[in-house]
Amino acid sequence: MMLPTLTPAEAQRAIKAGALLIDIREHDEHAREAIPGALNLPLARIGELPLAEAGYVFHCRSGMRTDANAARLAAAARGAPCHSLAGGIDAWRAAGQMTLRVPGQPIEIMRQVQLVAGGLVLIGVVLGFLVSPALFGLSAFVGAGLMTAGATGWCGMAKLLRHLPWNRPATSA
């Protein structure tokens, strides 16, 4: 199933007519950049979607996550009209529409996972060649963790990274 798509201009008209703009990205992604007025409701919480008779416009970063979860989003809409913002927030920004960017926010957790996992695999391979073949085990361990994350949706590395100081919410003074 695919949701009907709207261009950024069409989406803006739908929002002005009463449709709710729903950002299905994770909270850390939304904190870095958001479309003004968008309700952040990650996929894990999509069952909490508030009722909107005028319908919904769902968006993610590029539109791929929205397309991949179209059936789930339509079910959460409980029969109300629902659309996907074609190209996501990237297309919204490219069309010259306003977004709210918050400088100083950490990069998204999954990008941090990719950087750390890639670095550990590379270190494991280099050390395996230069120091001891036993150190290839580091790369195998990281690979097994990534396979587990892909199969189950649970990523231990992401859970650990969320607790690092730069990923903690800023406290107001």
Rosetta blueprint (number, residue, H / E / L):
1 M L
2 M L
3 L L
4 P L
5 T E
6 L E
7 T L
8 P H
9 A H
10 E H
11 A H
12 Q H
13 R H
14 A H
15 I H
16 K H
17 A L
18 G L
19 A L
20 L E
21 L E
22 I E
23 D E
24 I L
25 R L
26 E L
27 H H
28 D H
29 E H
30 H H
31 A H
32 R H
33 E E
34 A E
35 I L
36 P L
37 G L
38 A L
39 L E
40 N E
41 L L
42 P L
43 L H
44 A H
45 R H
46 I H
47 G H
48 E H
49 L L
50 P L
51 L L
52 A L
53 E L
54 A L
55 G L
56 Y E
57 V E
58 F E
59 H E
60 C L
61 R L
62 S L
63 G L
64 M H
65 R H
66 T H
67 D H
68 A H
69 N L
70 A H
71 A H
72 R H
73 L H
74 A H
75 A H
76 A H
77 A L
78 R L
79 G L
80 A L
81 P L
82 C E
83 H E
84 S E
85 L E
86 A L
87 G L
88 G H
89 I H
90 D H
91 A H
92 W H
93 R H
94 A H
95 A L
96 G L
97 Q L
98 M L
99 T L
100 L E
101 R E
102 V L
103 P L
104 G L
105 Q L
106 P L
107 I L
108 E L
109 I H
110 M H
111 R H
112 Q H
113 V H
114 Q H
115 L H
116 V H
117 A H
118 G H
119 G H
120 L H
121 V H
122 L H
123 I H
124 G H
125 V H
126 V H
127 L H
128 G H
129 F H
130 L H
131 V L
132 S L
133 P H
134 A H
135 L H
136 F H
137 G H
138 L H
139 S H
140 A H
141 F H
142 V H
143 G H
144 A H
145 G H
146 L H
147 M H
148 T H
149 A H
150 G H
151 A H
152 T H
153 G L
154 W L
155 C L
156 G H
157 M H
158 A H
159 K H
160 L H
161 L H
162 R H
163 H L
164 L L
165 P H
166 W H
167 N H
168 R L
169 P L
170 A L
171 T L
172 S L
173 A L
